[in-house]
């Protein structure tokens, strides 16, 4: 049965990944329901936060509900046991009399963690755990990191010239920032934005570049919350970012304090840091980051160079060459699969 369990769980993981764009801040979860003769009788995944979970979608898609009484459900993360935006999935499984459930990984979220599995077993459901658990954890590295570290999963992102500058010296405040990304790498950067709950920049970046900090180039993705560090109250009322109702943080804007506020008070589980060199260095120095994406353009700025890029004291885990640019990925999170960054 082990080989079959792994095969069906692998399919459930494929389904879970389909929720990448909209499941957050919930985890990506997939479910497969299998009859005793090996037929897959239903599949489901969590499509969007606030909508039915994977188990609910899978159960709802079964043509003959009587088949549930002899079926096995494969689910990539422990079924929830509490009332949130939706009813508990563990109770649904019990009510529909599904006799066997195979779970990849337990849920680190405190309101669930182990309770869903215990609830099923107490009701007489046979439960097997740990099937492709590592794969499930890697898929939900952001969610798991957030709830075990009690802070958002942090992605650092910047672009720099080949000689290490993030911009050219500007002769006037109206001069645009240097374009270091190509149209394609900008598109991929917006995809990255769409996969995060929030985007953070410092007030200096807002004053210098007047950014919007959205994911407009990646249709169908999330609209991440813009977060601005503005300890001195410098962000003007007519800044473009004001149109997106940003979260403006004042007071203690150290990385650890900011991450605590975002997680504990705003439920942010993933954060893209796009600040200037000072903000990026503060996160690097604090050690409060998980992944970094550094785009190195072929241009050299020489004497015109300004804003020296920060440095990460490690070799990149992966390098992609796109449009003459090197996209370097760094990771210090063991859950992250660098092949799928």
Residue frames as qw, qx, qy, qz and C-alpha x, y, z in Angstrom:
[[0.000, 0.884, 0.468, 0.000, 0.00, 0.00, 0.00],
 [0.385, -0.650, 0.056, 0.652, 2.97, 2.33, 0.62],
 [0.309, -0.006, 0.540, 0.783, 3.75, 2.72, -3.08],
 [0.008, 0.642, 0.655, 0.399, 0.10, 3.47, -3.89],
 [0.294, -0.837, -0.336, 0.318, -0.18, 5.94, -1.02],
 [0.359, -0.481, 0.226, 0.767, 2.83, 7.86, -2.32],
 [0.219, 0.239, 0.646, 0.691, 1.52, 7.90, -5.88],
 [0.107, -0.775, -0.584, -0.216, -1.85, 9.32, -4.86],
 [0.371, -0.780, -0.162, 0.478, -0.21, 11.81, -2.51],
 [0.378, -0.176, 0.376, 0.827, 2.02, 13.00, -5.32],
 [0.050, 0.536, 0.620, 0.570, -1.11, 13.76, -7.33],
 [0.305, -0.839, -0.435, 0.119, -2.55, 15.63, -4.34],
 [0.434, -0.546, 0.078, 0.713, 0.61, 17.74, -4.19],
 [0.249, 0.190, 0.537, 0.783, 0.24, 18.59, -7.89],
 [0.137, -0.740, -0.579, -0.312, -3.28, 19.78, -7.18],
 [0.434, -0.738, -0.271, 0.441, -2.18, 21.77, -4.13],
 [0.416, -0.225, 0.238, 0.849, 0.30, 23.76, -6.23],
 [0.121, 0.553, 0.578, 0.588, -2.59, 25.05, -8.37],
 [0.291, -0.871, -0.395, 0.023, -3.54, 27.30, -5.46],
 [0.606, -0.076, -0.085, 0.787, -0.25, 29.19, -5.55],
 [0.130, 0.429, 0.192, 0.873, -1.72, 32.48, -6.73],
 [0.384, -0.526, -0.141, -0.746, -4.61, 32.89, -4.30],
 [0.721, -0.371, -0.581, 0.068, -4.43, 30.50, -1.31],
 [0.417, 0.010, -0.427, 0.802, -2.24, 32.75, 0.88],
 [0.104, -0.635, 0.681, -0.349, -2.31, 33.44, 3.77],
 [0.913, -0.123, 0.296, -0.252, -3.74, 29.94, 3.91],
 [0.388, -0.388, 0.770, 0.326, -1.52, 27.02, 2.85],
 [0.555, 0.320, -0.540, -0.546, -1.71, 25.32, -0.53],
 [0.499, -0.099, 0.815, -0.278, -3.57, 22.04, -0.03],
 [0.528, 0.190, -0.602, -0.567, -4.68, 19.30, -2.40],
 [0.596, -0.084, 0.691, -0.401, -6.95, 16.31, -1.82],
 [0.454, 0.196, -0.740, -0.457, -7.59, 13.09, -3.74],
 [0.705, -0.107, 0.500, -0.490, -10.31, 10.54, -2.92],
 [0.306, 0.336, -0.845, -0.283, -9.70, 6.96, -4.02],
 [0.881, -0.119, -0.055, -0.455, -12.06, 3.95, -4.14],
 [0.743, -0.400, 0.536, -0.013, -10.92, 0.52, -2.84],
 [0.864, 0.327, 0.325, 0.203, -10.28, -0.64, -6.42],
 [0.549, -0.216, 0.229, 0.774, -7.77, 2.19, -6.97],
 [0.230, 0.670, 0.457, 0.538, -10.02, 4.52, -8.96],
 [0.124, -0.130, -0.229, 0.957, -9.68, 8.22, -8.25],
 [0.021, 0.651, 0.750, 0.114, -13.29, 9.24, -7.69],
 [0.034, -0.968, -0.224, -0.105, -12.67, 12.89, -6.88],
 [0.596, 0.059, -0.134, 0.789, -10.05, 15.62, -6.59],
 [0.110, -0.947, -0.259, -0.155, -9.92, 19.09, -5.12],
 [0.558, 0.059, -0.236, 0.794, -7.62, 21.87, -4.01],
 [0.170, -0.760, -0.360, 0.515, -7.85, 25.08, -2.00],
 [0.471, 0.609, 0.362, 0.526, -8.39, 27.70, -4.66],
 [0.079, 0.625, -0.039, 0.775, -8.61, 30.94, -2.70],
 [0.166, -0.055, -0.670, 0.721, -8.40, 32.11, 0.89],
 [0.391, 0.133, 0.295, -0.862, -11.92, 32.33, 2.35],
 [0.738, 0.172, -0.363, -0.543, -13.30, 29.73, -0.06],
 [0.957, -0.212, 0.077, -0.184, -13.80, 25.98, 0.59],
 [0.349, -0.624, 0.688, 0.126, -10.77, 23.93, 1.51],
 [0.274, 0.355, -0.817, -0.362, -9.36, 21.12, -0.61],
 [0.103, 0.099, 0.970, -0.197, -11.21, 18.40, 1.33],
 [0.412, 0.501, 0.444, -0.618, -14.54, 20.18, 0.89],
 [0.447, 0.561, -0.361, -0.596, -14.04, 20.59, -2.85],
 [0.162, 0.236, -0.941, -0.179, -13.03, 16.96, -3.24],
 [0.217, 0.256, 0.873, -0.354, -16.04, 15.65, -1.28],
 [0.430, 0.558, 0.223, -0.674, -18.42, 17.92, -3.19],
 [0.395, 0.517, -0.543, -0.532, -17.18, 16.52, -6.51],
 [0.210, -0.077, 0.975, -0.016, -17.92, 12.85, -5.73],
 [0.425, -0.061, -0.551, -0.716, -20.59, 11.57, -8.12],
 [0.729, -0.356, -0.542, -0.217, -21.87, 8.86, -5.74],
 [0.262, -0.692, 0.413, -0.531, -21.61, 9.93, -2.07],
 [0.941, -0.278, 0.086, -0.174, -22.07, 6.33, -0.95],
 [0.831, 0.352, -0.277, 0.330, -18.58, 5.57, -2.29],
 [0.009, -0.745, 0.408, -0.528, -17.11, 7.78, 0.42],
 [0.776, -0.484, 0.238, -0.326, -17.89, 5.15, 3.04],
 [0.957, -0.067, 0.185, 0.215, -15.24, 2.81, 1.65],
 [0.551, 0.755, -0.078, 0.346, -12.80, 5.38, 0.23],
 [0.654, -0.365, -0.104, 0.655, -9.41, 6.75, 1.21],
 [0.165, 0.980, 0.073, 0.088, -8.76, 10.49, 1.22],
 [0.707, -0.005, -0.031, 0.707, -5.23, 11.74, 0.52],
 [0.031, -0.980, -0.150, -0.127, -4.60, 15.28, 1.75],
 [0.618, 0.474, -0.266, 0.568, -1.33, 17.19, 1.67],
 [0.038, 0.353, -0.480, 0.802, -1.80, 18.95, 5.02],
 [0.071, -0.241, -0.869, 0.425, -3.60, 17.95, 8.19],
 [0.168, -0.629, -0.588, -0.480, -7.37, 18.61, 7.96],
 [0.067, -0.384, 0.293, -0.873, -8.40, 21.60, 10.04],
 [0.342, -0.361, -0.842, 0.208, -10.24, 21.02, 13.30],
 [0.087, -0.456, -0.401, 0.789, -11.47, 24.53, 14.07],
 [0.289, 0.823, 0.486, 0.058, -14.04, 26.98, 12.79],
 [0.313, -0.297, 0.160, 0.888, -12.38, 29.77, 10.82],
 [0.339, 0.308, -0.230, -0.859, -13.76, 31.29, 7.65],
 [0.683, 0.060, -0.583, -0.436, -14.98, 27.78, 6.80],
 [0.856, -0.400, 0.133, -0.298, -16.16, 24.80, 8.91],
 [0.384, -0.565, 0.728, 0.064, -13.65, 22.19, 10.14],
 [0.606, 0.378, -0.593, -0.371, -12.65, 19.70, 7.46],
 [0.063, 0.177, -0.952, 0.240, -11.96, 16.95, 10.02],
 [0.459, 0.222, 0.611, -0.606, -15.63, 17.02, 11.02],
 [0.647, 0.451, -0.228, -0.571, -16.69, 16.82, 7.37],
 [0.379, 0.343, -0.854, -0.095, -14.60, 13.67, 6.92],
 [0.134, 0.019, 0.887, -0.442, -16.18, 12.15, 10.02],
 [0.542, 0.344, 0.325, -0.695, -19.71, 13.11, 8.97],
 [0.668, 0.462, -0.366, -0.454, -19.25, 11.62, 5.50],
 [0.902, -0.226, 0.352, -0.105, -17.89, 8.42, 7.07],
 [0.610, 0.644, -0.457, 0.062, -14.65, 8.30, 5.11],
 [0.915, -0.398, -0.054, 0.027, -12.86, 5.39, 6.84],
 [0.790, -0.184, 0.113, 0.574, -9.23, 6.11, 5.95],
 [0.179, 0.983, -0.038, 0.015, -7.22, 9.32, 5.58],
 [0.796, 0.001, 0.023, 0.605, -3.59, 9.66, 4.50],
 [0.080, -0.992, -0.031, 0.091, -1.93, 12.94, 5.52],
 [0.670, 0.527, -0.225, 0.473, 1.38, 14.26, 4.22],
 [0.351, 0.211, -0.436, 0.801, 2.31, 16.75, 6.96],
 [0.261, -0.666, -0.606, 0.348, 0.86, 18.11, 10.17],
 [0.110, 0.842, 0.221, 0.480, -0.27, 21.72, 10.25],
 [0.463, 0.021, -0.417, 0.782, 1.99, 24.10, 12.25],
 [0.243, -0.514, -0.102, -0.816, -0.86, 26.55, 12.78],
 [0.052, -0.165, 0.766, -0.619, -1.54, 26.48, 16.54],
 [0.635, 0.054, 0.238, -0.733, -5.32, 26.17, 16.16],
 [0.877, 0.237, -0.290, -0.300, -4.86, 22.94, 14.18],
 [0.233, 0.594, -0.754, 0.159, -1.46, 21.39, 14.90],
 [0.110, 0.110, -0.968, 0.199, -2.19, 17.73, 15.66],
 [0.425, 0.165, 0.539, -0.708, -5.81, 18.36, 16.64],
 [0.676, 0.331, -0.258, -0.606, -7.26, 17.47, 13.26],
 [0.492, 0.250, -0.832, -0.046, -5.50, 14.10, 13.23],
 [0.043, -0.014, 0.839, -0.542, -6.50, 13.41, 16.83],
 [0.552, 0.214, 0.226, -0.774, -10.11, 14.33, 16.05],
 [0.690, 0.291, -0.508, -0.427, -10.20, 11.83, 13.17],
 [0.378, 0.177, -0.890, 0.184, -8.62, 9.03, 15.17],
 [0.234, 0.026, 0.672, -0.702, -10.94, 9.61, 18.11],
 [0.677, 0.267, 0.070, -0.682, -13.84, 9.12, 15.71],
 [0.822, 0.017, 0.568, -0.020, -12.44, 5.79, 14.52],
 [0.637, 0.753, -0.135, -0.095, -10.91, 6.97, 11.25],
 [0.864, -0.122, 0.179, 0.455, -7.71, 5.17, 10.23],
 [0.163, 0.975, -0.130, -0.070, -5.06, 7.85, 9.73],
 [0.836, -0.005, 0.101, 0.539, -1.61, 7.44, 8.18],
 [0.026, -0.982, 0.054, 0.181, 0.76, 10.42, 8.41],
 [0.407, -0.654, 0.493, 0.405, 4.12, 11.43, 6.99],
 [0.712, 0.337, 0.537, 0.303, 3.59, 10.35, 3.37],
 [0.451, 0.522, 0.204, 0.694, 5.73, 12.74, 1.27],
 [0.353, -0.836, -0.310, 0.284, 5.89, 15.03, 4.27],
 [0.436, -0.401, 0.199, 0.781, 9.10, 16.78, 3.14],
 [0.192, 0.311, 0.577, 0.731, 7.57, 17.56, -0.25],
 [0.190, -0.799, -0.545, -0.167, 4.49, 19.01, 1.42],
 [0.433, -0.739, -0.136, 0.498, 6.57, 21.19, 3.73],
 [0.380, -0.149, 0.364, 0.837, 8.68, 22.49, 0.86],
 [0.073, 0.563, 0.618, 0.543, 5.54, 23.37, -1.10],
 [0.311, -0.867, -0.316, -0.228, 4.28, 25.40, 1.87],
 [0.610, 0.017, -0.307, 0.730, 7.63, 26.78, 3.02],
 [0.030, -0.435, 0.024, -0.900, 6.14, 30.26, 3.40],
 [0.660, -0.521, -0.232, -0.489, 3.17, 29.17, 5.49],
 [0.864, -0.289, -0.345, 0.224, 5.20, 26.82, 7.68],
 [0.481, 0.180, -0.253, 0.820, 7.99, 29.35, 8.24],
 [0.217, -0.534, -0.041, -0.816, 5.49, 32.04, 9.21],
 [0.737, -0.516, -0.144, -0.413, 3.75, 29.93, 11.83],
 [0.872, -0.209, -0.277, 0.345, 6.86, 28.30, 13.29],
 [0.485, 0.121, -0.156, 0.852, 9.02, 31.45, 13.35],
 [0.100, -0.787, -0.503, 0.343, 6.08, 33.76, 14.17],
 [0.020, -0.637, 0.207, 0.742, 7.07, 36.16, 11.42],
 [0.729, 0.611, 0.009, -0.309, 6.44, 36.48, 7.69],
 [0.814, 0.085, 0.362, 0.447, 8.53, 34.48, 5.23],
 [0.010, -0.875, 0.111, 0.471, 10.92, 37.16, 3.91],
 [0.746, 0.388, 0.324, 0.434, 12.10, 37.54, 0.31],
 [0.194, -0.716, 0.148, 0.654, 14.73, 40.19, -0.40],
 [0.647, 0.541, 0.445, 0.300, 14.79, 41.56, -3.94],
 [0.010, -0.850, 0.127, 0.510, 16.95, 44.06, -5.77],
 [0.780, 0.542, 0.146, 0.276, 18.61, 44.73, -9.12],
 [0.382, -0.779, 0.247, 0.432, 22.16, 45.99, -9.54],
 [0.514, 0.771, -0.347, -0.147, 24.68, 46.85, -12.20],
 [0.908, 0.180, -0.312, 0.215, 27.57, 44.54, -12.98],
 [0.408, 0.364, -0.461, 0.699, 29.80, 46.73, -10.80],
 [0.374, -0.310, -0.752, 0.446, 27.44, 46.62, -7.83],
 [0.100, 0.084, 0.186, -0.974, 25.31, 49.79, -7.98],
 [0.215, 0.509, 0.815, -0.176, 21.52, 49.98, -7.67],
 [0.271, 0.902, 0.325, -0.090, 21.21, 53.32, -9.47],
 [0.521, 0.397, 0.049, 0.754, 23.02, 56.12, -11.29],
 [0.182, -0.370, -0.297, 0.861, 23.66, 59.49, -9.76],
 [0.193, 0.750, 0.606, 0.182, 20.72, 61.72, -10.54],
 [0.290, 0.209, 0.043, 0.933, 21.29, 65.28, -11.72],
 [0.354, -0.247, 0.039, -0.901, 17.80, 66.32, -10.63],
 [0.420, 0.005, 0.754, -0.505, 15.04, 64.89, -8.43],
 [0.727, 0.397, 0.099, -0.551, 12.87, 64.37, -11.54],
 [0.363, 0.479, -0.757, -0.258, 15.34, 62.04, -13.22],
 [0.929, -0.110, -0.127, -0.331, 14.03, 58.46, -13.40],
 [0.668, -0.481, 0.567, 0.029, 15.79, 55.57, -11.72],
 [0.128, 0.465, -0.787, -0.384, 18.13, 53.51, -13.85],
 [0.900, 0.121, -0.024, -0.417, 16.41, 50.67, -15.72],
 [0.167, -0.507, 0.846, 0.014, 18.31, 47.54, -14.79],
 [0.572, 0.158, 0.791, -0.149, 15.61, 44.98, -15.63],
 [0.065, 0.006, -0.704, -0.708, 14.47, 43.92, -19.07],
 [0.610, -0.117, -0.141, -0.771, 10.73, 43.72, -19.92],
 [0.776, -0.080, -0.611, -0.133, 10.84, 39.97, -19.31],
 [0.457, -0.035, -0.681, 0.571, 12.66, 40.12, -15.99],
 [0.244, -0.120, 0.244, -0.931, 10.30, 42.90, -14.85],
 [0.730, -0.143, -0.370, -0.557, 7.38, 40.61, -15.68],
 [0.716, -0.078, -0.666, 0.192, 8.95, 37.83, -13.61],
 [0.163, 0.092, -0.518, 0.834, 9.53, 40.29, -10.78],
 [0.503, -0.157, 0.025, -0.850, 5.83, 41.18, -10.80],
 [0.788, -0.125, -0.566, -0.207, 5.04, 37.47, -10.65],
 [0.488, -0.006, -0.659, 0.572, 7.18, 37.30, -7.53],
 [0.177, -0.139, 0.272, -0.936, 5.29, 40.27, -6.09],
 [0.670, -0.166, -0.295, -0.661, 1.97, 38.54, -6.76],
 [0.749, -0.109, -0.650, 0.068, 3.06, 35.56, -4.67],
 [0.322, -0.008, -0.572, 0.755, 3.62, 37.67, -1.54],
 [0.184, -0.740, -0.632, 0.143, 1.11, 39.05, 0.94],
 [0.123, -0.963, -0.080, 0.225, 2.94, 42.37, 1.26],
 [0.665, 0.454, -0.026, 0.592, 5.73, 44.48, -0.30],
 [0.457, -0.802, -0.144, 0.356, 7.95, 46.66, 1.88],
 [0.526, 0.531, -0.006, 0.664, 9.97, 49.75, 1.01],
 [0.397, -0.420, -0.333, 0.745, 11.51, 52.57, 2.98],
 [0.143, 0.889, 0.283, -0.331, 10.42, 56.19, 2.85],
 [0.189, -0.600, 0.455, 0.630, 13.61, 57.04, 0.94],
 [0.267, 0.123, 0.841, 0.455, 12.55, 54.77, -1.93],
 [0.170, 0.754, 0.632, -0.057, 9.09, 56.36, -1.96],
 [0.039, -0.871, -0.005, 0.489, 10.56, 59.88, -2.07],
 [0.207, -0.487, 0.605, 0.595, 13.13, 59.03, -4.73],
 [0.074, 0.015, 0.875, 0.478, 11.20, 56.71, -7.07],
 [0.522, 0.129, 0.154, -0.829, 7.53, 57.36, -6.22],
 [0.138, 0.052, -0.953, -0.264, 6.66, 53.68, -6.78],
 [0.682, -0.206, -0.202, -0.672, 3.25, 52.02, -6.85],
 [0.146, -0.287, 0.906, -0.274, 4.46, 48.67, -5.47],
 [0.801, 0.162, 0.267, -0.511, 1.81, 46.54, -7.17],
 [0.480, -0.119, 0.828, 0.264, 1.79, 43.44, -9.38],
 [0.535, 0.596, 0.115, -0.588, 0.04, 45.00, -12.37],
 [0.352, 0.538, -0.651, -0.404, 2.20, 43.19, -14.95],
 [0.074, 0.055, -0.996, 0.015, 1.12, 39.76, -13.69],
 [0.566, -0.187, -0.214, -0.774, -2.64, 39.45, -14.42],
 [0.817, -0.249, -0.453, -0.257, -4.68, 37.34, -12.05],
 [0.548, 0.061, -0.629, 0.548, -2.19, 37.51, -9.21],
 [0.393, -0.684, -0.508, 0.346, -2.66, 38.88, -5.72],
 [0.111, 0.840, -0.004, 0.531, -2.64, 42.59, -4.96],
 [0.646, -0.174, -0.503, 0.546, 0.00, 42.63, -2.20],
 [0.300, -0.918, -0.244, 0.087, -0.32, 45.13, 0.62],
 [0.467, 0.606, -0.226, 0.602, 2.23, 47.95, 0.31],
 [0.649, -0.678, -0.218, 0.269, 4.15, 48.61, 3.52],
 [0.368, 0.739, -0.155, 0.542, 6.27, 51.72, 4.03],
 [0.635, -0.411, -0.342, 0.557, 8.80, 52.33, 6.78],
 [0.135, 0.724, 0.124, 0.665, 8.42, 56.02, 7.60],
 [0.559, -0.396, -0.506, 0.525, 9.90, 56.68, 11.01],
 [0.214, -0.258, -0.105, 0.936, 10.18, 60.43, 10.37],
 [0.326, 0.696, 0.534, -0.353, 6.83, 60.95, 8.63],
 [0.124, -0.454, 0.410, 0.781, 8.34, 61.90, 5.26],
 [0.248, 0.291, 0.832, 0.401, 5.92, 60.23, 2.83],
 [0.175, 0.104, -0.047, -0.978, 3.93, 63.02, 1.12],
 [0.536, 0.330, 0.567, -0.531, 0.16, 62.92, 0.81],
 [0.649, 0.604, -0.117, -0.448, 0.36, 62.94, -3.00],
 [0.150, -0.418, 0.874, 0.199, 2.72, 59.95, -3.28],
 [0.594, 0.114, -0.579, -0.546, 1.41, 57.40, -5.77],
 [0.329, -0.016, -0.924, 0.193, 1.58, 54.67, -3.18],
 [0.255, 0.088, 0.503, -0.821, -1.08, 56.51, -1.13],
 [0.620, 0.117, -0.308, -0.712, -3.64, 55.43, -3.76],
 [0.658, 0.026, -0.747, -0.090, -3.13, 51.83, -2.60],
 [0.659, -0.649, 0.027, -0.379, -3.86, 52.55, 1.07],
 [0.603, 0.338, -0.643, 0.330, -0.45, 51.45, 2.31],
 [0.737, -0.619, -0.233, 0.139, 0.38, 50.33, 5.81],
 [0.291, 0.747, -0.307, 0.514, 2.79, 53.01, 7.06],
 [0.800, -0.411, -0.343, 0.271, 4.96, 51.92, 9.97],
 [0.050, 0.829, -0.267, 0.490, 6.53, 54.43, 12.32],
 [0.698, -0.631, 0.284, -0.184, 8.31, 54.11, 15.63],
 [0.509, -0.441, 0.717, 0.176, 10.54, 51.04, 15.85],
 [0.759, 0.549, -0.135, -0.322, 11.23, 50.10, 12.24],
 [0.174, -0.503, 0.841, 0.093, 13.93, 47.52, 12.92],
 [0.473, 0.120, -0.762, -0.426, 13.41, 44.30, 10.93],
 [0.213, -0.152, -0.930, 0.257, 12.47, 42.16, 13.94],
 [0.190, 0.352, 0.482, -0.780, 9.94, 44.71, 15.20],
 [0.448, 0.304, -0.316, -0.779, 8.44, 45.19, 11.74],
 [0.415, 0.053, -0.870, -0.261, 8.10, 41.46, 11.15],
 [0.054, -0.240, -0.845, 0.475, 6.46, 40.94, 14.51],
 [0.319, 0.374, 0.224, -0.841, 3.93, 43.69, 13.77],
 [0.467, 0.255, -0.534, -0.657, 3.12, 42.36, 10.30],
 [0.381, -0.041, -0.921, -0.066, 2.60, 38.80, 11.53],
 [0.128, -0.282, -0.796, 0.519, 0.95, 39.36, 14.90],
 [0.190, 0.479, 0.334, -0.790, -1.23, 42.36, 14.06],
 [0.468, 0.500, -0.223, -0.694, -1.89, 42.04, 10.32],
 [0.867, 0.120, 0.463, -0.142, -1.69, 38.31, 9.57],
 [0.495, 0.743, -0.404, -0.200, 1.03, 38.74, 6.93],
 [0.913, -0.214, 0.338, 0.083, 2.73, 35.41, 6.18],
 [0.738, 0.161, 0.295, 0.585, 5.02, 36.44, 3.31],
 [0.041, -0.934, -0.024, 0.355, 6.86, 39.71, 2.68],
 [0.712, 0.440, 0.147, 0.527, 8.85, 41.00, -0.28],
 [0.347, -0.775, -0.012, 0.528, 11.44, 43.59, 0.76],
 [0.593, 0.586, 0.282, 0.475, 12.18, 46.03, -2.07],
 [0.245, -0.937, -0.055, 0.243, 13.77, 48.86, -0.14],
 [0.365, 0.850, -0.356, 0.136, 16.95, 50.73, -0.85],
 [0.605, 0.340, -0.637, 0.334, 20.40, 49.54, 0.26],
 [0.132, -0.380, 0.592, -0.698, 19.97, 50.61, 3.89],
 [0.786, -0.119, 0.193, -0.575, 16.70, 48.74, 4.36],
 [0.904, 0.228, -0.352, -0.082, 18.02, 45.65, 2.59],
 [0.404, 0.416, -0.666, 0.469, 21.24, 45.66, 4.62],
 [0.409, -0.358, 0.487, -0.684, 19.26, 45.94, 7.85],
 [0.926, -0.013, 0.035, -0.375, 17.37, 42.75, 7.00],
 [0.787, 0.360, -0.469, 0.177, 20.55, 40.96, 5.95],
 [0.144, 0.473, -0.625, 0.604, 22.38, 42.02, 9.11],
 [0.608, -0.287, 0.372, -0.640, 19.45, 40.95, 11.31],
 [0.061, -0.126, 0.987, 0.073, 19.38, 37.49, 9.73],
 [0.460, 0.381, 0.612, -0.518, 15.60, 37.88, 9.39],
 [0.544, 0.499, -0.318, -0.595, 15.26, 36.74, 5.81],
 [0.834, 0.017, 0.543, -0.092, 14.69, 33.47, 3.96],
 [0.695, 0.365, 0.461, 0.414, 15.33, 34.00, 0.25],
 [0.022, -0.724, 0.132, 0.677, 17.01, 36.72, -1.82],
 [0.676, 0.542, 0.427, 0.260, 16.61, 37.39, -5.54],
 [0.211, -0.718, 0.214, 0.628, 19.37, 39.54, -6.99],
 [0.698, 0.644, 0.281, 0.136, 19.25, 40.59, -10.65],
 [0.429, -0.550, 0.315, 0.643, 22.66, 41.54, -12.06],
 [0.577, 0.793, 0.144, -0.129, 22.49, 43.58, -15.26],
 [0.814, 0.204, 0.116, 0.532, 25.41, 43.75, -17.75],
 [0.172, 0.882, 0.005, 0.439, 25.74, 47.55, -17.50],
 [0.617, -0.243, -0.324, 0.675, 28.55, 49.14, -15.51],
 [0.059, -0.955, -0.280, -0.081, 27.91, 52.55, -13.99],
 [0.612, 0.264, -0.180, 0.724, 31.46, 53.40, -12.96],
 [0.187, 0.002, -0.298, 0.936, 31.81, 56.94, -11.67],
 [0.409, -0.279, -0.242, -0.835, 28.06, 57.50, -12.24],
 [0.543, -0.261, -0.798, 0.008, 27.19, 54.72, -9.84],
 [0.301, -0.409, 0.336, -0.794, 25.07, 55.46, -6.78],
 [0.807, -0.246, 0.219, -0.490, 23.46, 53.40, -4.02],
 [0.204, 0.407, -0.890, -0.009, 25.93, 50.55, -3.61],
 [0.807, -0.181, -0.405, -0.389, 24.04, 47.28, -3.46],
 [0.638, -0.548, 0.478, -0.251, 24.23, 45.16, -0.31],
 [0.432, 0.404, -0.802, -0.087, 26.19, 41.93, -0.32],
 [0.909, -0.286, 0.068, -0.295, 25.22, 38.49, 0.88],
 [0.109, -0.660, 0.743, -0.012, 28.23, 36.59, 2.26],
 [0.677, 0.011, 0.733, -0.062, 27.43, 33.32, 0.50],
 [0.028, -0.119, 0.746, 0.655, 27.37, 31.81, -2.95],
 [0.624, 0.097, -0.061, -0.773, 24.01, 31.80, -4.76],
 [0.606, -0.006, 0.773, -0.188, 22.06, 28.56, -4.56],
 [0.578, 0.479, 0.625, 0.216, 20.91, 29.00, -8.16],
 [0.026, -0.521, 0.222, 0.824, 21.66, 31.33, -11.08],
 [0.573, 0.584, 0.571, 0.065, 19.40, 31.84, -14.11],
 [0.220, -0.254, 0.341, 0.878, 20.53, 33.73, -17.22],
 [0.292, 0.706, 0.644, -0.019, 17.65, 35.70, -18.72],
 [0.290, 0.923, 0.185, 0.175, 17.92, 38.46, -21.34],
 [0.508, 0.561, -0.299, 0.582, 21.62, 38.92, -20.66],
 [0.342, -0.653, 0.341, -0.584, 21.03, 39.26, -16.93],
 [0.426, 0.052, -0.866, 0.255, 22.01, 36.91, -14.12],
 [0.624, -0.541, -0.059, -0.561, 19.23, 36.20, -11.65],
 [0.354, 0.255, -0.802, 0.407, 20.95, 34.97, -8.50],
 [0.707, -0.523, -0.239, -0.411, 18.94, 33.22, -5.79],
 [0.170, 0.348, -0.748, 0.540, 20.14, 32.86, -2.22],
 [0.725, -0.458, -0.345, -0.382, 18.48, 30.88, 0.55],
 [0.083, 0.353, -0.767, 0.530, 19.05, 30.34, 4.24],
 [0.707, -0.085, 0.326, -0.621, 15.82, 28.41, 4.83],
 [0.205, -0.207, 0.950, 0.112, 16.12, 24.61, 4.76],
 [0.533, 0.431, 0.661, -0.307, 12.47, 24.28, 3.68],
 [0.418, 0.738, -0.120, -0.517, 13.07, 26.13, 0.43],
 [0.796, 0.196, 0.493, 0.290, 13.50, 24.12, -2.74],
 [0.118, -0.619, 0.263, 0.730, 15.91, 26.32, -4.72],
 [0.238, 0.101, 0.792, 0.553, 14.93, 24.59, -7.96],
 [0.001, 0.656, 0.711, 0.252, 11.44, 26.04, -7.69],
 [0.192, -0.514, -0.254, 0.797, 12.16, 29.57, -6.53]]
